[in-house]
Amino acid sequence: MIFAGLAVLLAWGLTRNASDIPSALIDKPVPEFSLPPVKGRTLGLSSTDLRGEVSLVNVFASWCLACREEHPVFMQLAASGGVPLHGLNYKDQPDDAARWLDTEGDPYTRTGADLNGRVAIDWGVYGVPETFVVSANGRIAYKHIGAVTDEALQKTILPLVARLRAEAKEQQP
């Protein structure tokens, strides 16, 4: 009986999509933080930068293979100017992060260097890459685990951004 129960639980777990893991921070304010800029950049990233407009925060690292997969999607997003994209550089060597952004392109409006990973832990990051949608009032609205594909961007993230922008407009006096 115990074995059958464990087998059912295991089978159910194996059918779940890992990117559907809910975040305990959904609808909570972004954690308070302030990060210096990645080497070679002038704008760091802090919690106060994530208030006033709907934005995305992408947790990335130069050593992350999946980050390389999603990078072209973010370069196209940056070129379109559709939504501000901020980078949280996770446990990266300063020279490696700078070289990667200089070589591959820098899609980020602001990029904070989280050298020890403490800020990412506060955001509930399991691993890189992860991308968050942040509402205009500085609350986490959505968490995407893994590489952002064009499909995920078009079908889930950008429609949410549009909805959050409409809600923010309605709340203005």
Backbone as CSV, one residue per row, in Angstrom:
resi,resn,N_x,N_y,N_z,CA_x,CA_y,CA_z,C_x,C_y,C_z
1,MET,0.826,-1.186,0.000,0.000,0.000,0.000,0.877,1.260,0.000
2,ILE,1.895,1.274,0.861,2.807,2.418,0.926,3.561,2.551,-0.400
3,PHE,4.028,1.416,-0.925,4.748,1.437,-2.195,3.859,1.976,-3.313
4,ALA,2.618,1.549,-3.369,1.695,2.014,-4.407,1.470,3.515,-4.292
5,GLY,1.333,4.002,-3.071,1.157,5.443,-2.849,2.369,6.231,-3.305
6,LEU,3.559,5.741,-2.975,4.783,6.413,-3.403,4.945,6.376,-4.922
7,ALA,4.571,5.242,-5.517,4.666,5.118,-6.978,3.739,6.118,-7.667
8,VAL,2.525,6.275,-7.164,1.581,7.235,-7.742,2.114,8.653,-7.574
9,LEU,2.622,8.969,-6.402,3.179,10.294,-6.140,4.364,10.579,-7.054
10,LEU,5.244,9.612,-7.236,6.396,9.767,-8.112,5.959,9.947,-9.565
11,ALA,5.021,9.151,-10.007,4.522,9.261,-11.382,3.896,10.629,-11.625
12,TRP,3.138,11.128,-10.667,2.529,12.454,-10.785,3.619,13.516,-10.865
13,GLY,4.642,13.402,-10.039,5.745,14.369,-10.038,6.500,14.387,-11.351
14,LEU,6.655,13.230,-11.966,7.385,13.156,-13.224,6.614,13.756,-14.394
15,THR,5.297,13.859,-14.265,4.499,14.427,-15.349,4.368,15.939,-15.237
16,ARG,4.808,16.513,-14.138,4.692,17.962,-13.945,5.814,18.691,-14.669
17,ASN,5.510,19.858,-15.173,6.488,20.706,-15.840,7.254,21.479,-14.772
18,ALA,8.574,21.374,-14.778,9.396,22.042,-13.768,9.238,23.552,-13.826
19,SER,8.920,24.099,-14.983,8.772,25.549,-15.085,7.452,26.037,-14.481
20,ASP,6.588,25.121,-14.065,5.320,25.494,-13.448,5.396,25.564,-11.932
21,ILE,6.600,25.479,-11.373,6.739,25.550,-9.927,6.304,26.941,-9.481
22,PRO,5.306,27.031,-8.616,4.846,28.351,-8.199,5.867,29.015,-7.272
23,SER,5.890,30.320,-7.313,6.776,31.066,-6.436,5.971,31.578,-5.250
24,ALA,6.556,31.484,-4.075,5.903,32.013,-2.877,5.865,33.536,-2.910
25,LEU,6.614,34.149,-3.816,6.694,35.604,-3.873,5.692,36.243,-4.833
26,ILE,4.884,35.426,-5.528,3.907,35.996,-6.447,2.963,36.904,-5.676
27,ASP,2.779,38.108,-6.205,1.957,39.177,-5.631,2.554,39.776,-4.352
28,LYS,3.812,39.509,-4.106,4.517,40.111,-2.968,5.460,41.192,-3.518
29,PRO,5.807,42.179,-2.695,6.762,43.192,-3.151,8.119,42.558,-3.461
30,VAL,8.832,43.135,-4.438,10.179,42.637,-4.708,10.999,42.802,-3.441
31,PRO,11.920,41.883,-3.189,12.763,42.013,-2.000,13.583,43.305,-2.065
32,GLU,13.869,43.879,-0.915,14.703,45.080,-0.849,16.147,44.685,-1.142
33,PHE,16.759,45.377,-2.105,18.148,45.095,-2.455,18.739,46.265,-3.210
34,SER,20.043,46.290,-3.288,20.760,47.269,-4.094,22.058,46.621,-4.546
35,LEU,22.213,46.484,-5.860,23.395,45.837,-6.427,24.191,46.822,-7.276
36,PRO,25.513,46.716,-7.213,26.345,47.548,-8.078,26.217,47.061,-9.516
37,PRO,26.612,47.906,-10.470,26.535,47.475,-11.869,27.543,46.382,-12.182
38,VAL,27.219,45.591,-13.192,28.165,44.619,-13.726,29.340,45.411,-14.287
39,LYS,30.505,44.863,-14.188,31.718,45.527,-14.659,31.521,46.066,-16.085
40,GLY,31.891,47.317,-16.275,31.759,47.938,-17.584,30.410,48.594,-17.818
41,ARG,29.473,48.454,-16.900,28.154,49.065,-17.010,28.082,50.224,-16.017
42,THR,27.180,51.159,-16.253,27.076,52.301,-15.353,25.885,52.211,-14.411
43,LEU,24.850,51.444,-14.784,23.643,51.369,-13.963,23.534,50.015,-13.270
44,GLY,23.554,50.040,-11.936,23.297,48.846,-11.153,21.793,48.623,-11.078
45,LEU,21.381,47.778,-10.168,19.964,47.443,-10.040,19.580,47.403,-8.571
46,SER,18.456,48.030,-8.265,17.947,48.000,-6.890,16.431,47.845,-6.921
47,SER,15.868,47.544,-5.771,14.419,47.372,-5.677,13.685,48.665,-6.038
48,THR,14.268,49.815,-5.756,13.599,51.074,-6.098,13.509,51.292,-7.612
49,ASP,14.404,50.661,-8.382,14.362,50.765,-9.841,13.192,49.993,-10.431
50,LEU,12.567,49.148,-9.634,11.512,48.262,-10.132,10.121,48.754,-9.751
51,ARG,10.011,50.039,-9.546,8.719,50.648,-9.240,8.438,51.732,-10.269
52,GLY,7.188,51.877,-10.628,6.794,52.943,-11.536,6.437,52.477,-12.934
53,GLU,6.936,51.333,-13.362,6.576,50.784,-14.667,6.725,49.267,-14.633
54,VAL,5.928,48.605,-15.441,6.011,47.156,-15.553,7.355,46.820,-16.194
55,SER,8.037,45.831,-15.633,9.351,45.463,-16.175,9.611,43.975,-15.984
56,LEU,10.689,43.516,-16.608,11.145,42.139,-16.457,12.491,42.154,-15.751
57,VAL,12.725,41.148,-14.930,14.028,40.931,-14.303,14.474,39.530,-14.690
58,ASN,15.622,39.462,-15.361,16.172,38.189,-15.826,17.410,37.854,-15.003
59,VAL,17.382,36.692,-14.364,18.535,36.212,-13.599,19.365,35.360,-14.559
60,PHE,20.631,35.769,-14.771,21.463,35.125,-15.774,22.905,35.037,-15.292
61,ALA,23.713,34.265,-16.027,25.150,34.159,-15.767,25.851,33.793,-17.069
62,SER,27.084,34.215,-17.195,27.837,33.916,-18.423,28.115,32.425,-18.567
63,TRP,28.165,31.697,-17.460,28.479,30.264,-17.483,27.232,29.402,-17.707
64,CYS,26.077,30.025,-17.835,24.792,29.320,-17.948,24.453,29.042,-19.409
65,LEU,24.365,27.763,-19.773,24.062,27.389,-21.161,22.649,27.794,-21.577
66,ALA,21.681,27.617,-20.694,20.300,27.990,-21.030,20.165,29.502,-21.193
67,CYS,21.015,30.265,-20.497,21.007,31.723,-20.657,21.418,32.100,-22.074
68,ARG,22.318,31.331,-22.635,22.754,31.579,-24.014,21.614,31.278,-24.997
69,GLU,20.777,30.295,-24.667,19.626,29.966,-25.508,18.625,31.108,-25.558
70,GLU,18.360,31.727,-24.421,17.333,32.762,-24.359,17.847,34.148,-24.747
71,HIS,19.153,34.311,-24.799,19.735,35.636,-25.045,19.249,36.285,-26.345
72,PRO,19.163,35.560,-27.469,18.640,36.189,-28.697,17.201,36.701,-28.544
73,VAL,16.394,36.009,-27.757,15.019,36.449,-27.516,15.045,37.795,-26.796
74,PHE,15.928,37.927,-25.821,16.025,39.183,-25.075,16.639,40.304,-25.919
75,MET,17.554,39.960,-26.808,18.116,40.980,-27.700,17.018,41.532,-28.611
76,GLN,16.141,40.664,-29.113,15.028,41.122,-29.947,14.050,41.962,-29.129
77,LEU,13.784,41.542,-27.893,12.886,42.291,-27.021,13.456,43.687,-26.768
78,ALA,14.741,43.767,-26.494,15.379,45.065,-26.245,15.312,45.949,-27.485
79,ALA,15.517,45.353,-28.653,15.470,46.116,-29.905,14.071,46.675,-30.157
80,SER,13.051,45.948,-29.735,11.670,46.396,-29.947,11.271,47.480,-28.955
81,GLY,11.974,47.538,-27.824,11.647,48.528,-26.802,10.314,48.265,-26.130
82,GLY,9.842,47.028,-26.205,8.521,46.691,-25.683,8.352,46.802,-24.183
83,VAL,9.359,46.406,-23.441,9.273,46.427,-21.979,10.701,46.504,-21.427
84,PRO,10.912,47.281,-20.368,12.253,47.333,-19.785,12.672,45.952,-19.268
85,LEU,13.886,45.565,-19.605,14.451,44.293,-19.171,15.676,44.589,-18.322
86,HIS,15.653,44.118,-17.089,16.769,44.320,-16.167,17.452,42.985,-15.918
87,GLY,18.757,43.016,-15.759,19.527,41.801,-15.530,20.029,41.707,-14.110
88,LEU,19.912,40.521,-13.550,20.494,40.214,-12.249,21.543,39.133,-12.519
89,ASN,22.801,39.548,-12.524,23.902,38.654,-12.878,24.277,37.825,-11.647
90,TYR,24.081,36.515,-11.743,24.154,35.594,-10.612,25.509,34.892,-10.512
91,LYS,26.203,35.125,-9.397,27.446,34.409,-9.049,28.412,34.296,-10.229
92,ASP,28.668,35.412,-10.874,29.527,35.436,-12.049,30.819,36.171,-11.718
93,GLN,31.890,35.791,-12.365,33.135,36.543,-12.248,32.944,37.855,-13.002
94,PRO,33.348,38.996,-12.432,33.112,40.289,-13.087,33.629,40.361,-14.521
95,ASP,34.832,39.856,-14.772,35.370,39.903,-16.132,34.573,39.024,-17.084
96,ASP,34.115,37.867,-16.610,33.342,36.958,-17.455,31.996,37.572,-17.836
97,ALA,31.333,38.183,-16.870,30.035,38.810,-17.142,30.188,39.952,-18.138
98,ALA,31.185,40.795,-17.925,31.414,41.925,-18.824,31.747,41.445,-20.231
99,ARG,32.601,40.455,-20.325,33.002,39.929,-21.635,31.803,39.342,-22.373
100,TRP,30.972,38.591,-21.646,29.801,37.969,-22.262,28.843,39.027,-22.803
101,LEU,28.533,40.053,-22.007,27.624,41.094,-22.461,28.230,41.923,-23.590
102,ASP,29.541,42.139,-23.539,30.208,42.887,-24.607,30.210,42.092,-25.916
103,THR,30.351,40.778,-25.813,30.432,39.920,-26.997,29.054,39.578,-27.570
104,GLU,28.154,39.141,-26.707,26.840,38.659,-27.149,25.812,39.772,-27.310
105,GLY,26.080,40.922,-26.710,25.134,42.035,-26.724,24.506,42.197,-25.348
106,ASP,24.156,43.421,-25.035,23.595,43.734,-23.720,22.156,44.224,-23.876
107,PRO,21.175,43.357,-23.614,19.783,43.755,-23.772,19.202,44.469,-22.548
108,TYR,20.003,44.605,-21.498,19.482,45.064,-20.215,19.522,46.573,-20.051
109,THR,18.459,47.130,-19.469,18.399,48.543,-19.124,19.323,48.805,-17.944
110,ARG,19.260,47.945,-16.955,20.110,47.997,-15.762,20.580,46.576,-15.488
111,THR,21.789,46.458,-14.956,22.317,45.120,-14.676,23.051,45.136,-13.345
112,GLY,22.533,44.397,-12.375,23.156,44.312,-11.062,24.005,43.070,-10.928
113,ALA,25.159,43.224,-10.287,26.085,42.112,-10.065,25.830,41.497,-8.685
114,ASP,25.238,40.318,-8.682,24.964,39.574,-7.441,26.084,38.550,-7.260
115,LEU,27.243,39.029,-6.833,28.446,38.194,-6.786,28.320,36.981,-5.875
116,ASN,27.654,37.149,-4.728,27.549,36.021,-3.789,26.206,35.296,-3.873
117,GLY,25.298,35.766,-4.714,24.009,35.096,-4.897,22.978,35.390,-3.838
118,ARG,23.269,36.289,-2.913,22.349,36.568,-1.803,21.023,37.161,-2.289
119,VAL,21.090,38.093,-3.229,19.864,38.730,-3.719,19.001,37.701,-4.460
120,ALA,19.623,36.856,-5.257,18.870,35.815,-5.969,18.155,34.895,-4.987
121,ILE,18.804,34.584,-3.889,18.161,33.752,-2.858,16.922,34.463,-2.324
122,ASP,17.035,35.771,-2.082,15.882,36.534,-1.594,14.734,36.540,-2.597
123,TRP,15.055,36.433,-3.875,14.040,36.373,-4.921,13.476,34.957,-5.077
124,GLY,14.040,33.990,-4.366,13.561,32.612,-4.460,14.059,31.884,-5.694
125,VAL,15.219,32.295,-6.205,15.766,31.691,-7.409,16.284,30.291,-7.101
126,TYR,15.874,29.322,-7.930,16.337,27.940,-7.809,17.599,27.727,-8.620
127,GLY,17.706,28.412,-9.735,18.841,28.278,-10.636,18.655,29.223,-11.805
128,VAL,19.663,29.370,-12.603,19.562,30.288,-13.733,19.289,29.518,-15.019
129,PRO,18.577,30.100,-15.948,17.942,31.404,-15.872,16.539,31.334,-15.270
130,GLU,16.160,32.435,-14.694,14.786,32.648,-14.252,14.436,34.081,-14.597
131,THR,13.191,34.302,-14.968,12.751,35.633,-15.355,11.466,35.968,-14.613
132,PHE,11.420,37.186,-14.102,10.277,37.662,-13.325,9.604,38.818,-14.040
133,VAL,8.273,38.854,-13.970,7.518,40.020,-14.409,7.180,40.796,-13.139
134,VAL,7.530,42.085,-13.149,7.304,42.939,-11.979,6.290,44.012,-12.365
135,SER,5.263,44.153,-11.547,4.215,45.145,-11.824,4.731,46.558,-11.560
136,ALA,3.958,47.545,-11.985,4.356,48.944,-11.814,4.457,49.338,-10.344
137,ASN,3.744,48.640,-9.487,3.833,48.952,-8.057,4.897,48.118,-7.345
138,GLY,5.787,47.481,-8.111,6.920,46.778,-7.525,6.600,45.425,-6.914
139,ARG,5.587,44.766,-7.428,5.217,43.440,-6.933,5.537,42.392,-8.001
140,ILE,5.941,41.211,-7.555,6.251,40.121,-8.471,4.934,39.518,-8.963
141,ALA,4.740,39.547,-10.276,3.488,39.064,-10.860,3.621,37.678,-11.470
142,TYR,4.850,37.305,-11.861,5.034,36.036,-12.564,6.498,35.633,-12.495
143,LYS,6.725,34.322,-12.466,8.085,33.778,-12.471,8.173,32.707,-13.545
144,HIS,9.127,32.880,-14.450,9.371,31.888,-15.497,10.692,31.193,-15.177
145,ILE,10.646,29.892,-15.030,11.847,29.110,-14.733,12.369,28.516,-16.034
146,GLY,13.657,28.685,-16.261,14.282,28.160,-17.468,14.391,29.232,-18.532
147,ALA,14.903,28.820,-19.686,15.114,29.757,-20.789,13.780,30.275,-21.321
148,VAL,13.700,31.580,-21.517,12.520,32.182,-22.124,12.612,31.970,-23.633
149,THR,11.604,31.337,-24.175,11.527,31.136,-25.623,10.675,32.250,-26.221
150,ASP,10.729,32.389,-27.529,9.877,33.381,-28.183,8.408,33.055,-27.917
151,GLU,8.079,31.759,-27.907,6.695,31.347,-27.639,6.255,31.768,-26.239
152,ALA,7.096,31.517,-25.230,6.749,31.906,-23.856,6.613,33.420,-23.746
153,LEU,7.472,34.126,-24.433,7.420,35.584,-24.407,6.118,36.084,-25.031
154,GLN,5.774,35.565,-26.200,4.597,36.036,-26.937,3.269,35.573,-26.323
155,LYS,3.241,34.347,-25.819,1.974,33.787,-25.339,1.698,34.040,-23.861
156,THR,2.743,34.211,-23.050,2.536,34.350,-21.610,3.041,35.679,-21.069
157,ILE,4.293,35.996,-21.317,4.920,37.140,-20.651,4.397,38.477,-21.180
158,LEU,4.434,38.689,-22.485,3.991,39.984,-23.027,2.497,40.241,-22.826
159,PRO,1.620,39.232,-22.945,0.217,39.498,-22.601,0.037,39.906,-21.136
160,LEU,0.819,39.302,-20.244,0.749,39.690,-18.833,1.241,41.122,-18.656
161,VAL,2.326,41.471,-19.335,2.835,42.846,-19.276,1.741,43.823,-19.721
162,ALA,1.072,43.519,-20.817,0.004,44.391,-21.326,-1.131,44.518,-20.305
163,ARG,-1.502,43.412,-19.702,-2.591,43.441,-18.706,-2.183,44.269,-17.491
164,LEU,-0.947,44.086,-17.010,-0.465,44.847,-15.851,-0.375,46.338,-16.157
165,ARG,0.023,46.671,-17.378,0.077,48.087,-17.776,-1.330,48.690,-17.789
166,ALA,-2.298,47.929,-18.300,-3.692,48.413,-18.335,-4.214,48.611,-16.906
167,GLU,-3.914,47.665,-16.022,-4.348,47.784,-14.623,-3.711,49.000,-13.950
168,ALA,-2.432,49.233,-14.224,-1.731,50.375,-13.632,-2.338,51.685,-14.132
169,LYS,-2.716,51.721,-15.408,-3.326,52.918,-15.986,-4.677,53.209,-15.334
170,GLU,-5.445,52.141,-15.083,-6.752,52.284,-14.442,-6.638,52.821,-13.025
171,GLN,-5.550,52.477,-12.350,-5.357,52.884,-10.951,-4.839,54.307,-10.807
172,GLN,-4.391,54.915,-11.921,-3.905,56.298,-11.853,-5.077,57.242,-11.669
173,PRO,-4.866,58.295,-10.873,-5.964,59.254,-10.646,-6.309,60.049,-11.883
